[in-house]
Amino acid sequence: MMKKKQIDRKSGQVMLEYLVTLAVSVALFGMCALLLYAFRAFGSRVLSLIAAY
């Protein structure tokens, strides 16, 4: 009986780890997409500021 509870807890921990990994991956992908959008939208301003010096 004790062994079954240990297996269930371990299974829940693995599922939680997968969900945390998925959430971090989605957040990282979203931040990269936002950064890419910002550079595409305002890239000319940054380049003109750098080229001015």
mmCIF entry with sequence, helices, sheets and N, C-alpha, C, O atoms, coordinates in Angstrom:
data_MODEL
# 
_entry.id   MODEL 
# 
_entity.id                         1 
_entity.type                       polymer 
_entity.pdbx_number_of_molecules   1 
# 
_entity_poly.entity_id                      1 
_entity_poly.type                           'polypeptide(L)' 
_entity_poly.nstd_linkage                   no 
_entity_poly.nstd_monomer                   no 
_entity_poly.pdbx_seq_one_letter_code       MMKKKQIDRKSGQVMLEYLVTLAVSVALFGMCALLLYAFRAFGSRVLSLIAAY 
_entity_poly.pdbx_seq_one_letter_code_can   MMKKKQIDRKSGQVMLEYLVTLAVSVALFGMCALLLYAFRAFGSRVLSLIAAY 
_entity_poly.pdbx_strand_id                 A 
# 
loop_
_entity_poly_seq.entity_id 
_entity_poly_seq.num 
_entity_poly_seq.mon_id 
_entity_poly_seq.hetero 
1 1  MET n 
1 2  MET n 
1 3  LYS n 
1 4  LYS n 
1 5  LYS n 
1 6  GLN n 
1 7  ILE n 
1 8  ASP n 
1 9  ARG n 
1 10 LYS n 
1 11 SER n 
1 12 GLY n 
1 13 GLN n 
1 14 VAL n 
1 15 MET n 
1 16 LEU n 
1 17 GLU n 
1 18 TYR n 
1 19 LEU n 
1 20 VAL n 
1 21 THR n 
1 22 LEU n 
1 23 ALA n 
1 24 VAL n 
1 25 SER n 
1 26 VAL n 
1 27 ALA n 
1 28 LEU n 
1 29 PHE n 
1 30 GLY n 
1 31 MET n 
1 32 CYS n 
1 33 ALA n 
1 34 LEU n 
1 35 LEU n 
1 36 LEU n 
1 37 TYR n 
1 38 ALA n 
1 39 PHE n 
1 40 ARG n 
1 41 ALA n 
1 42 PHE n 
1 43 GLY n 
1 44 SER n 
1 45 ARG n 
1 46 VAL n 
1 47 LEU n 
1 48 SER n 
1 49 LEU n 
1 50 ILE n 
1 51 ALA n 
1 52 ALA n 
1 53 TYR n 
# 
_struct_asym.id          A 
_struct_asym.entity_id   1 
# 
_struct_conf.conf_type_id            HELX_P 
_struct_conf.id                      HELX_P1 
_struct_conf.pdbx_PDB_helix_id       AA1 
_struct_conf.beg_label_comp_id       MET 
_struct_conf.beg_label_asym_id       A 
_struct_conf.beg_label_seq_id        2 
_struct_conf.pdbx_beg_PDB_ins_code   ? 
_struct_conf.end_label_comp_id       ALA 
_struct_conf.end_label_asym_id       A 
_struct_conf.end_label_seq_id        51 
_struct_conf.pdbx_end_PDB_ins_code   ? 
_struct_conf.beg_auth_comp_id        MET 
_struct_conf.beg_auth_asym_id        A 
_struct_conf.beg_auth_seq_id         2 
_struct_conf.end_auth_comp_id        ALA 
_struct_conf.end_auth_asym_id        A 
_struct_conf.end_auth_seq_id         51 
_struct_conf.pdbx_PDB_helix_class    1 
_struct_conf.details                 ? 
_struct_conf.pdbx_PDB_helix_length   50 
# 
_struct_conf_type.id          HELX_P 
_struct_conf_type.criteria    ? 
_struct_conf_type.reference   ? 
# 
loop_
_atom_site.group_PDB 
_atom_site.id 
_atom_site.type_symbol 
_atom_site.label_atom_id 
_atom_site.label_alt_id 
_atom_site.label_comp_id 
_atom_site.label_asym_id 
_atom_site.label_entity_id 
_atom_site.label_seq_id 
_atom_site.pdbx_PDB_ins_code 
_atom_site.Cartn_x 
_atom_site.Cartn_y 
_atom_site.Cartn_z 
_atom_site.occupancy 
_atom_site.B_iso_or_equiv 
_atom_site.pdbx_formal_charge 
_atom_site.auth_seq_id 
_atom_site.auth_comp_id 
_atom_site.auth_asym_id 
_atom_site.auth_atom_id 
_atom_site.pdbx_PDB_model_num 
ATOM 1   N N  . MET A 1 1  ? 0.820  -1.193 0.000   1.00 0.00 ? 1  MET A N  1 
ATOM 2   C CA . MET A 1 1  ? 0.000  0.000  0.000   1.00 0.00 ? 1  MET A CA 1 
ATOM 3   C C  . MET A 1 1  ? 0.864  1.256  0.000   1.00 0.00 ? 1  MET A C  1 
ATOM 4   O O  . MET A 1 1  ? 0.563  2.229  -0.692  1.00 0.00 ? 1  MET A O  1 
ATOM 5   N N  . MET A 1 2  ? 1.933  1.224  0.778   1.00 0.00 ? 2  MET A N  1 
ATOM 6   C CA . MET A 1 2  ? 2.813  2.386  0.864   1.00 0.00 ? 2  MET A CA 1 
ATOM 7   C C  . MET A 1 2  ? 3.514  2.631  -0.473  1.00 0.00 ? 2  MET A C  1 
ATOM 8   O O  . MET A 1 2  ? 3.749  3.775  -0.862  1.00 0.00 ? 2  MET A O  1 
ATOM 9   N N  . LYS A 1 3  ? 3.844  1.538  -1.172  1.00 0.00 ? 3  LYS A N  1 
ATOM 10  C CA . LYS A 1 3  ? 4.554  1.686  -2.438  1.00 0.00 ? 3  LYS A CA 1 
ATOM 11  C C  . LYS A 1 3  ? 3.681  2.393  -3.477  1.00 0.00 ? 3  LYS A C  1 
ATOM 12  O O  . LYS A 1 3  ? 4.188  3.196  -4.260  1.00 0.00 ? 3  LYS A O  1 
ATOM 13  N N  . LYS A 1 4  ? 2.395  2.110  -3.494  1.00 0.00 ? 4  LYS A N  1 
ATOM 14  C CA . LYS A 1 4  ? 1.486  2.757  -4.447  1.00 0.00 ? 4  LYS A CA 1 
ATOM 15  C C  . LYS A 1 4  ? 1.422  4.263  -4.212  1.00 0.00 ? 4  LYS A C  1 
ATOM 16  O O  . LYS A 1 4  ? 1.402  5.028  -5.176  1.00 0.00 ? 4  LYS A O  1 
ATOM 17  N N  . LYS A 1 5  ? 1.390  4.706  -2.960  1.00 0.00 ? 5  LYS A N  1 
ATOM 18  C CA . LYS A 1 5  ? 1.348  6.142  -2.665  1.00 0.00 ? 5  LYS A CA 1 
ATOM 19  C C  . LYS A 1 5  ? 2.632  6.822  -3.108  1.00 0.00 ? 5  LYS A C  1 
ATOM 20  O O  . LYS A 1 5  ? 2.603  7.954  -3.591  1.00 0.00 ? 5  LYS A O  1 
ATOM 21  N N  . GLN A 1 6  ? 3.765  6.135  -2.946  1.00 0.00 ? 6  GLN A N  1 
ATOM 22  C CA . GLN A 1 6  ? 5.039  6.710  -3.377  1.00 0.00 ? 6  GLN A CA 1 
ATOM 23  C C  . GLN A 1 6  ? 5.065  6.867  -4.891  1.00 0.00 ? 6  GLN A C  1 
ATOM 24  O O  . GLN A 1 6  ? 5.562  7.868  -5.405  1.00 0.00 ? 6  GLN A O  1 
ATOM 25  N N  . ILE A 1 7  ? 4.534  5.887  -5.601  1.00 0.00 ? 7  ILE A N  1 
ATOM 26  C CA . ILE A 1 7  ? 4.494  5.963  -7.066  1.00 0.00 ? 7  ILE A CA 1 
ATOM 27  C C  . ILE A 1 7  ? 3.590  7.112  -7.499  1.00 0.00 ? 7  ILE A C  1 
ATOM 28  O O  . ILE A 1 7  ? 3.937  7.855  -8.418  1.00 0.00 ? 7  ILE A O  1 
ATOM 29  N N  . ASP A 1 8  ? 2.431  7.271  -6.849  1.00 0.00 ? 8  ASP A N  1 
ATOM 30  C CA . ASP A 1 8  ? 1.516  8.358  -7.195  1.00 0.00 ? 8  ASP A CA 1 
ATOM 31  C C  . ASP A 1 8  ? 2.155  9.720  -6.956  1.00 0.00 ? 8  ASP A C  1 
ATOM 32  O O  . ASP A 1 8  ? 2.010  10.631 -7.772  1.00 0.00 ? 8  ASP A O  1 
ATOM 33  N N  . ARG A 1 9  ? 2.864  9.858  -5.836  1.00 0.00 ? 9  ARG A N  1 
ATOM 34  C CA . ARG A 1 9  ? 3.519  11.135 -5.545  1.00 0.00 ? 9  ARG A CA 1 
ATOM 35  C C  . ARG A 1 9  ? 4.597  11.436 -6.569  1.00 0.00 ? 9  ARG A C  1 
ATOM 36  O O  . ARG A 1 9  ? 4.742  12.574 -7.015  1.00 0.00 ? 9  ARG A O  1 
ATOM 37  N N  . LYS A 1 10 ? 5.356  10.404 -6.940  1.00 0.00 ? 10 LYS A N  1 
ATOM 38  C CA . LYS A 1 10 ? 6.424  10.610 -7.918  1.00 0.00 ? 10 LYS A CA 1 
ATOM 39  C C  . LYS A 1 10 ? 5.824  10.984 -9.274  1.00 0.00 ? 10 LYS A C  1 
ATOM 40  O O  . LYS A 1 10 ? 6.360  11.840 -9.978  1.00 0.00 ? 10 LYS A O  1 
ATOM 41  N N  . SER A 1 11 ? 4.723  10.350 -9.633  1.00 0.00 ? 11 SER A N  1 
ATOM 42  C CA . SER A 1 11 ? 4.054  10.667 -10.891 1.00 0.00 ? 11 SER A CA 1 
ATOM 43  C C  . SER A 1 11 ? 3.542  12.102 -10.889 1.00 0.00 ? 11 SER A C  1 
ATOM 44  O O  . SER A 1 11 ? 3.635  12.794 -11.903 1.00 0.00 ? 11 SER A O  1 
ATOM 45  N N  . GLY A 1 12 ? 3.006  12.553 -9.766  1.00 0.00 ? 12 GLY A N  1 
ATOM 46  C CA . GLY A 1 12 ? 2.544  13.932 -9.659  1.00 0.00 ? 12 GLY A CA 1 
ATOM 47  C C  . GLY A 1 12 ? 3.685  14.917 -9.741  1.00 0.00 ? 12 GLY A C  1 
ATOM 48  O O  . GLY A 1 12 ? 3.543  15.994 -10.321 1.00 0.00 ? 12 GLY A O  1 
ATOM 49  N N  . GLN A 1 13 ? 4.829  14.551 -9.158  1.00 0.00 ? 13 GLN A N  1 
ATOM 50  C CA . GLN A 1 13 ? 5.996  15.434 -9.206  1.00 0.00 ? 13 GLN A CA 1 
ATOM 51  C C  . GLN A 1 13 ? 6.510  15.556 -10.634 1.00 0.00 ? 13 GLN A C  1 
ATOM 52  O O  . GLN A 1 13 ? 6.881  16.645 -11.073 1.00 0.00 ? 13 GLN A O  1 
ATOM 53  N N  . VAL A 1 14 ? 6.532  14.448 -11.353 1.00 0.00 ? 14 VAL A N  1 
ATOM 54  C CA . VAL A 1 14 ? 6.997  14.474 -12.744 1.00 0.00 ? 14 VAL A CA 1 
ATOM 55  C C  . VAL A 1 14 ? 6.067  15.333 -13.593 1.00 0.00 ? 14 VAL A C  1 
ATOM 56  O O  . VAL A 1 14 ? 6.532  16.108 -14.429 1.00 0.00 ? 14 VAL A O  1 
ATOM 57  N N  . MET A 1 15 ? 4.762  15.203 -13.387 1.00 0.00 ? 15 MET A N  1 
ATOM 58  C CA . MET A 1 15 ? 3.801  16.015 -14.136 1.00 0.00 ? 15 MET A CA 1 
ATOM 59  C C  . MET A 1 15 ? 3.987  17.492 -13.822 1.00 0.00 ? 15 MET A C  1 
ATOM 60  O O  . MET A 1 15 ? 3.919  18.331 -14.720 1.00 0.00 ? 15 MET A O  1 
ATOM 61  N N  . LEU A 1 16 ? 4.220  17.817 -12.556 1.00 0.00 ? 16 LEU A N  1 
ATOM 62  C CA . LEU A 1 16 ? 4.453  19.203 -12.160 1.00 0.00 ? 16 LEU A CA 1 
ATOM 63  C C  . LEU A 1 16 ? 5.721  19.742 -12.814 1.00 0.00 ? 16 LEU A C  1 
ATOM 64  O O  . LEU A 1 16 ? 5.746  20.885 -13.269 1.00 0.00 ? 16 LEU A O  1 
ATOM 65  N N  . GLU A 1 17 ? 6.770  18.928 -12.863 1.00 0.00 ? 17 GLU A N  1 
ATOM 66  C CA . GLU A 1 17 ? 8.017  19.359 -13.501 1.00 0.00 ? 17 GLU A CA 1 
ATOM 67  C C  . GLU A 1 17 ? 7.806  19.615 -14.992 1.00 0.00 ? 17 GLU A C  1 
ATOM 68  O O  . GLU A 1 17 ? 8.332  20.584 -15.538 1.00 0.00 ? 17 GLU A O  1 
ATOM 69  N N  . TYR A 1 18 ? 7.038  18.750 -15.648 1.00 0.00 ? 18 TYR A N  1 
ATOM 70  C CA . TYR A 1 18 ? 6.748  18.960 -17.072 1.00 0.00 ? 18 TYR A CA 1 
ATOM 71  C C  . TYR A 1 18 ? 5.951  20.245 -17.284 1.00 0.00 ? 18 TYR A C  1 
ATOM 72  O O  . TYR A 1 18 ? 6.216  20.988 -18.229 1.00 0.00 ? 18 TYR A O  1 
ATOM 73  N N  . LEU A 1 19 ? 4.987  20.509 -16.420 1.00 0.00 ? 19 LEU A N  1 
ATOM 74  C CA . LEU A 1 19 ? 4.183  21.723 -16.557 1.00 0.00 ? 19 LEU A CA 1 
ATOM 75  C C  . LEU A 1 19 ? 5.018  22.978 -16.321 1.00 0.00 ? 19 LEU A C  1 
ATOM 76  O O  . LEU A 1 19 ? 4.852  23.974 -17.026 1.00 0.00 ? 19 LEU A O  1 
ATOM 77  N N  . VAL A 1 20 ? 5.913  22.937 -15.336 1.00 0.00 ? 20 VAL A N  1 
ATOM 78  C CA . VAL A 1 20 ? 6.787  24.087 -15.082 1.00 0.00 ? 20 VAL A CA 1 
ATOM 79  C C  . VAL A 1 20 ? 7.708  24.309 -16.271 1.00 0.00 ? 20 VAL A C  1 
ATOM 80  O O  . VAL A 1 20 ? 7.916  25.447 -16.694 1.00 0.00 ? 20 VAL A O  1 
ATOM 81  N N  . THR A 1 21 ? 8.263  23.227 -16.815 1.00 0.00 ? 21 THR A N  1 
ATOM 82  C CA . THR A 1 21 ? 9.134  23.336 -17.987 1.00 0.00 ? 21 THR A CA 1 
ATOM 83  C C  . THR A 1 21 ? 8.374  23.902 -19.180 1.00 0.00 ? 21 THR A C  1 
ATOM 84  O O  . THR A 1 21 ? 8.903  24.740 -19.911 1.00 0.00 ? 21 THR A O  1 
ATOM 85  N N  . LEU A 1 22 ? 7.150  23.457 -19.381 1.00 0.00 ? 22 LEU A N  1 
ATOM 86  C CA . LEU A 1 22 ? 6.329  23.967 -20.477 1.00 0.00 ? 22 LEU A CA 1 
ATOM 87  C C  . LEU A 1 22 ? 6.021  25.449 -20.289 1.00 0.00 ? 22 LEU A C  1 
ATOM 88  O O  . LEU A 1 22 ? 6.086  26.224 -21.243 1.00 0.00 ? 22 LEU A O  1 
ATOM 89  N N  . ALA A 1 23 ? 5.686  25.844 -19.066 1.00 0.00 ? 23 ALA A N  1 
ATOM 90  C CA . ALA A 1 23 ? 5.373  27.252 -18.796 1.00 0.00 ? 23 ALA A CA 1 
ATOM 91  C C  . ALA A 1 23 ? 6.593  28.141 -19.024 1.00 0.00 ? 23 ALA A C  1 
ATOM 92  O O  . ALA A 1 23 ? 6.473  29.222 -19.600 1.00 0.00 ? 23 ALA A O  1 
ATOM 93  N N  . VAL A 1 24 ? 7.760  27.695 -18.578 1.00 0.00 ? 24 VAL A N  1 
ATOM 94  C CA . VAL A 1 24 ? 8.983  28.476 -18.783 1.00 0.00 ? 24 VAL A CA 1 
ATOM 95  C C  . VAL A 1 24 ? 9.306  28.566 -20.268 1.00 0.00 ? 24 VAL A C  1 
ATOM 96  O O  . VAL A 1 24 ? 9.719  29.622 -20.746 1.00 0.00 ? 24 VAL A O  1 
ATOM 97  N N  . SER A 1 25 ? 9.124  27.474 -21.003 1.00 0.00 ? 25 SER A N  1 
ATOM 98  C CA . SER A 1 25 ? 9.398  27.481 -22.441 1.00 0.00 ? 25 SER A CA 1 
ATOM 99  C C  . SER A 1 25 ? 8.460  28.432 -23.181 1.00 0.00 ? 25 SER A C  1 
ATOM 100 O O  . SER A 1 25 ? 8.899  29.169 -24.064 1.00 0.00 ? 25 SER A O  1 
ATOM 101 N N  . VAL A 1 26 ? 7.184  28.423 -22.831 1.00 0.00 ? 26 VAL A N  1 
ATOM 102 C CA . VAL A 1 26 ? 6.219  29.319 -23.473 1.00 0.00 ? 26 VAL A CA 1 
ATOM 103 C C  . VAL A 1 26 ? 6.546  30.774 -23.145 1.00 0.00 ? 26 VAL A C  1 
ATOM 104 O O  . VAL A 1 26 ? 6.464  31.642 -24.014 1.00 0.00 ? 26 VAL A O  1 
ATOM 105 N N  . ALA A 1 27 ? 6.916  31.040 -21.891 1.00 0.00 ? 27 ALA A N  1 
ATOM 106 C CA . ALA A 1 27 ? 7.277  32.408 -21.502 1.00 0.00 ? 27 ALA A CA 1 
ATOM 107 C C  . ALA A 1 27 ? 8.526  32.875 -22.246 1.00 0.00 ? 27 ALA A C  1 
ATOM 108 O O  . ALA A 1 27 ? 8.592  34.019 -22.696 1.00 0.00 ? 27 ALA A O  1 
ATOM 109 N N  . LEU A 1 28 ? 9.504  32.002 -22.373 1.00 0.00 ? 28 LEU A N  1 
ATOM 110 C CA . LEU A 1 28 ? 10.733 32.348 -23.090 1.00 0.00 ? 28 LEU A CA 1 
ATOM 111 C C  . LEU A 1 28 ? 10.447 32.609 -24.565 1.00 0.00 ? 28 LEU A C  1 
ATOM 112 O O  . LEU A 1 28 ? 10.982 33.554 -25.145 1.00 0.00 ? 28 LEU A O  1 
ATOM 113 N N  . PHE A 1 29 ? 9.607  31.775 -25.172 1.00 0.00 ? 29 PHE A N  1 
ATOM 114 C CA . PHE A 1 29 ? 9.236  31.964 -26.572 1.00 0.00 ? 29 PHE A CA 1 
ATOM 115 C C  . PHE A 1 29 ? 8.502  33.292 -26.758 1.00 0.00 ? 29 PHE A C  1 
ATOM 116 O O  . PHE A 1 29 ? 8.750  34.014 -27.724 1.00 0.00 ? 29 PHE A O  1 
ATOM 117 N N  . GLY A 1 30 ? 7.601  33.608 -25.835 1.00 0.00 ? 30 GLY A N  1 
ATOM 118 C CA . GLY A 1 30 ? 6.868  34.872 -25.914 1.00 0.00 ? 30 GLY A CA 1 
ATOM 119 C C  . GLY A 1 30 ? 7.782  36.076 -25.780 1.00 0.00 ? 30 GLY A C  1 
ATOM 120 O O  . GLY A 1 30 ? 7.617  37.065 -26.494 1.00 0.00 ? 30 GLY A O  1 
ATOM 121 N N  . MET A 1 31 ? 8.743  36.002 -24.873 1.00 0.00 ? 31 MET A N  1 
ATOM 122 C CA . MET A 1 31 ? 9.677  37.115 -24.704 1.00 0.00 ? 31 MET A CA 1 
ATOM 123 C C  . MET A 1 31 ? 10.562 37.287 -25.936 1.00 0.00 ? 31 MET A C  1 
ATOM 124 O O  . MET A 1 31 ? 10.855 38.413 -26.339 1.00 0.00 ? 31 MET A O  1 
ATOM 125 N N  . CYS A 1 32 ? 10.986 36.182 -26.531 1.00 0.00 ? 32 CYS A N  1 
ATOM 126 C CA . CYS A 1 32 ? 11.790 36.269 -27.757 1.00 0.00 ? 32 CYS A CA 1 
ATOM 127 C C  . CYS A 1 32 ? 10.971 36.867 -28.896 1.00 0.00 ? 32 CYS A C  1 
ATOM 128 O O  . CYS A 1 32 ? 11.483 37.677 -29.670 1.00 0.00 ? 32 CYS A O  1 
ATOM 129 N N  . ALA A 1 33 ? 9.711  36.477 -29.003 1.00 0.00 ? 33 ALA A N  1 
ATOM 130 C CA . ALA A 1 33 ? 8.849  37.031 -30.047 1.00 0.00 ? 33 ALA A CA 1 
ATOM 131 C C  . ALA A 1 33 ? 8.638  38.527 -29.840 1.00 0.00 ? 33 ALA A C  1 
ATOM 132 O O  . ALA A 1 33 ? 8.646  39.295 -30.802 1.00 0.00 ? 33 ALA A O  1 
ATOM 133 N N  . LEU A 1 34 ? 8.451  38.942 -28.592 1.00 0.00 ? 34 LEU A N  1 
ATOM 134 C CA . LEU A 1 34 ? 8.276  40.361 -28.288 1.00 0.00 ? 34 LEU A CA 1 
ATOM 135 C C  . LEU A 1 34 ? 9.543  41.152 -28.601 1.00 0.00 ? 34 LEU A C  1 
ATOM 136 O O  . LEU A 1 34 ? 9.470  42.256 -29.139 1.00 0.00 ? 34 LEU A O  1 
ATOM 137 N N  . LEU A 1 35 ? 10.688 40.599 -28.271 1.00 0.00 ? 35 LEU A N  1 
ATOM 138 C CA . LEU A 1 35 ? 11.960 41.253 -28.562 1.00 0.00 ? 35 LEU A CA 1 
ATOM 139 C C  . LEU A 1 35 ? 12.175 41.371 -30.074 1.00 0.00 ? 35 LEU A C  1 
ATOM 140 O O  . LEU A 1 35 ? 12.619 42.411 -30.562 1.00 0.00 ? 35 LEU A O  1 
ATOM 141 N N  . LEU A 1 36 ? 11.862 40.314 -30.802 1.00 0.00 ? 36 LEU A N  1 
ATOM 142 C CA . LEU A 1 36 ? 11.995 40.355 -32.259 1.00 0.00 ? 36 LEU A CA 1 
ATOM 143 C C  . LEU A 1 36 ? 11.061 41.400 -32.856 1.00 0.00 ? 36 LEU A C  1 
ATOM 144 O O  . LEU A 1 36 ? 11.455 42.130 -33.766 1.00 0.00 ? 36 LEU A O  1 
ATOM 145 N N  . TYR A 1 37 ? 9.826  41.483 -32.356 1.00 0.00 ? 37 TYR A N  1 
ATOM 146 C CA . TYR A 1 37 ? 8.880  42.490 -32.830 1.00 0.00 ? 37 TYR A CA 1 
ATOM 147 C C  . TYR A 1 37 ? 9.404  43.895 -32.562 1.00 0.00 ? 37 TYR A C  1 
ATOM 148 O O  . TYR A 1 37 ? 9.324  44.770 -33.424 1.00 0.00 ? 37 TYR A O  1 
ATOM 149 N N  . ALA A 1 38 ? 9.939  44.106 -31.368 1.00 0.00 ? 38 ALA A N  1 
ATOM 150 C CA . ALA A 1 38 ? 10.446 45.435 -31.010 1.00 0.00 ? 38 ALA A CA 1 
ATOM 151 C C  . ALA A 1 38 ? 11.614 45.828 -31.904 1.00 0.00 ? 38 ALA A C  1 
ATOM 152 O O  . ALA A 1 38 ? 11.696 46.973 -32.346 1.00 0.00 ? 38 ALA A O  1 
ATOM 153 N N  . PHE A 1 39 ? 12.507 44.901 -32.171 1.00 0.00 ? 39 PHE A N  1 
ATOM 154 C CA . PHE A 1 39 ? 13.642 45.221 -33.030 1.00 0.00 ? 39 PHE A CA 1 
ATOM 155 C C  . PHE A 1 39 ? 13.217 45.465 -34.474 1.00 0.00 ? 39 PHE A C  1 
ATOM 156 O O  . PHE A 1 39 ? 13.801 46.298 -35.167 1.00 0.00 ? 39 PHE A O  1 
ATOM 157 N N  . ARG A 1 40 ? 12.198 44.735 -34.922 1.00 0.00 ? 40 ARG A N  1 
ATOM 158 C CA . ARG A 1 40 ? 11.723 44.977 -36.293 1.00 0.00 ? 40 ARG A CA 1 
ATOM 159 C C  . ARG A 1 40 ? 10.984 46.306 -36.392 1.00 0.00 ? 40 ARG A C  1 
ATOM 160 O O  . ARG A 1 40 ? 11.113 47.016 -37.389 1.00 0.00 ? 40 ARG A O  1 
ATOM 161 N N  . ALA A 1 41 ? 10.219 46.641 -35.372 1.00 0.00 ? 41 ALA A N  1 
ATOM 162 C CA . ALA A 1 41 ? 9.426  47.870 -35.410 1.00 0.00 ? 41 ALA A CA 1 
ATOM 163 C C  . ALA A 1 41 ? 10.285 49.113 -35.212 1.00 0.00 ? 41 ALA A C  1 
ATOM 164 O O  . ALA A 1 41 ? 10.064 50.128 -35.872 1.00 0.00 ? 41 ALA A O  1 
ATOM 165 N N  . PHE A 1 42 ? 11.250 49.043 -34.320 1.00 0.00 ? 42 PHE A N  1 
ATOM 166 C CA . PHE A 1 42 ? 12.035 50.227 -33.972 1.00 0.00 ? 42 PHE A CA 1 
ATOM 167 C C  . PHE A 1 42 ? 13.508 50.071 -34.322 1.00 0.00 ? 42 PHE A C  1 
ATOM 168 O O  . PHE A 1 42 ? 14.348 50.814 -33.814 1.00 0.00 ? 42 PHE A O  1 
ATOM 169 N N  . GLY A 1 43 ? 13.828 49.113 -35.185 1.00 0.00 ? 43 GLY A N  1 
ATOM 170 C CA . GLY A 1 43 ? 15.223 48.862 -35.541 1.00 0.00 ? 43 GLY A CA 1 
ATOM 171 C C  . GLY A 1 43 ? 15.862 50.019 -36.277 1.00 0.00 ? 43 GLY A C  1 
ATOM 172 O O  . GLY A 1 43 ? 17.051 50.283 -36.099 1.00 0.00 ? 43 GLY A O  1 
ATOM 173 N N  . SER A 1 44 ? 15.098 50.714 -37.099 1.00 0.00 ? 44 SER A N  1 
ATOM 174 C CA . SER A 1 44 ? 15.670 51.829 -37.856 1.00 0.00 ? 44 SER A CA 1 
ATOM 175 C C  . SER A 1 44 ? 16.092 52.960 -36.926 1.00 0.00 ? 44 SER A C  1 
ATOM 176 O O  . SER A 1 44 ? 17.098 53.624 -37.173 1.00 0.00 ? 44 SER A O  1 
ATOM 177 N N  . ARG A 1 45 ? 15.333 53.180 -35.867 1.00 0.00 ? 45 ARG A N  1 
ATOM 178 C CA . ARG A 1 45 ? 15.714 54.219 -34.895 1.00 0.00 ? 45 ARG A CA 1 
ATOM 179 C C  . ARG A 1 45 ? 17.030 53.873 -34.212 1.00 0.00 ? 45 ARG A C  1 
ATOM 180 O O  . ARG A 1 45 ? 17.901 54.727 -34.050 1.00 0.00 ? 45 ARG A O  1 
ATOM 181 N N  . VAL A 1 46 ? 17.162 52.625 -33.819 1.00 0.00 ? 46 VAL A N  1 
ATOM 182 C CA . VAL A 1 46 ? 18.384 52.195 -33.137 1.00 0.00 ? 46 VAL A CA 1 
ATOM 183 C C  . VAL A 1 46 ? 19.571 52.309 -34.080 1.00 0.00 ? 46 VAL A C  1 
ATOM 184 O O  . VAL A 1 46 ? 20.632 52.800 -33.693 1.00 0.00 ? 46 VAL A O  1 
ATOM 185 N N  . LEU A 1 47 ? 19.396 51.860 -35.311 1.00 0.00 ? 47 LEU A N  1 
ATOM 186 C CA . LEU A 1 47 ? 20.499 51.930 -36.274 1.00 0.00 ? 47 LEU A CA 1 
ATOM 187 C C  . LEU A 1 47 ? 20.884 53.370 -36.586 1.00 0.00 ? 47 LEU A C  1 
ATOM 188 O O  . LEU A 1 47 ? 22.068 53.673 -36.736 1.00 0.00 ? 47 LEU A O  1 
ATOM 189 N N  . SER A 1 48 ? 19.906 54.258 -36.685 1.00 0.00 ? 48 SER A N  1 
ATOM 190 C CA . SER A 1 48 ? 20.235 55.657 -36.968 1.00 0.00 ? 48 SER A CA 1 
ATOM 191 C C  . SER A 1 48 ? 20.950 56.308 -35.787 1.00 0.00 ? 48 SER A C  1 
ATOM 192 O O  . SER A 1 48 ? 21.828 57.148 -35.982 1.00 0.00 ? 48 SER A O  1 
ATOM 193 N N  . LEU A 1 49 ? 20.583 55.931 -34.573 1.00 0.00 ? 49 LEU A N  1 
ATOM 194 C CA . LEU A 1 49 ? 21.286 56.456 -33.404 1.00 0.00 ? 49 LEU A CA 1 
ATOM 195 C C  . LEU A 1 49 ? 22.728 55.962 -33.356 1.00 0.00 ? 49 LEU A C  1 
ATOM 196 O O  . LEU A 1 49 ? 23.639 56.721 -33.024 1.00 0.00 ? 49 LEU A O  1 
ATOM 197 N N  . ILE A 1 50 ? 22.931 54.701 -33.684 1.00 0.00 ? 50 ILE A N  1 
ATOM 198 C CA . ILE A 1 50 ? 24.288 54.149 -33.677 1.00 0.00 ? 50 ILE A CA 1 
ATOM 199 C C  . ILE A 1 50 ? 25.105 54.754 -34.810 1.00 0.00 ? 50 ILE A C  1 
ATOM 200 O O  . ILE A 1 50 ? 26.282 55.065 -34.629 1.00 0.00 ? 50 ILE A O  1 
ATOM 201 N N  . ALA A 1 51 ? 24.496 54.922 -35.966 1.00 0.00 ? 51 ALA A N  1 
ATOM 202 C CA . ALA A 1 51 ? 25.220 55.457 -37.124 1.00 0.00 ? 51 ALA A CA 1 
ATOM 203 C C  . ALA A 1 51 ? 25.561 56.934 -36.949 1.00 0.00 ? 51 ALA A C  1 
ATOM 204 O O  . ALA A 1 51 ? 26.466 57.435 -37.616 1.00 0.00 ? 51 ALA A O  1 
ATOM 205 N N  . ALA A 1 52 ? 24.864 57.634 -36.075 1.00 0.00 ? 52 ALA A N  1 
ATOM 206 C CA . ALA A 1 52 ? 25.121 59.058 -35.876 1.00 0.00 ? 52 ALA A CA 1 
ATOM 207 C C  . ALA A 1 52 ? 26.459 59.307 -35.183 1.00 0.00 ? 52 ALA A C  1 
ATOM 208 O O  . ALA A 1 52 ? 27.022 60.397 -35.286 1.00 0.00 ? 52 ALA A O  1 
ATOM 209 N N  . TYR A 1 53 ? 26.961 58.303 -34.482 1.00 0.00 ? 53 TYR A N  1 
ATOM 210 C CA . TYR A 1 53 ? 28.221 58.502 -33.749 1.00 0.00 ? 53 TYR A CA 1 
ATOM 211 C C  . TYR A 1 53 ? 29.382 58.027 -34.529 1.00 0.00 ? 53 TYR A C  1 
ATOM 212 O O  . TYR A 1 53 ? 30.517 58.119 -34.063 1.00 0.00 ? 53 TYR A O  1 
# 
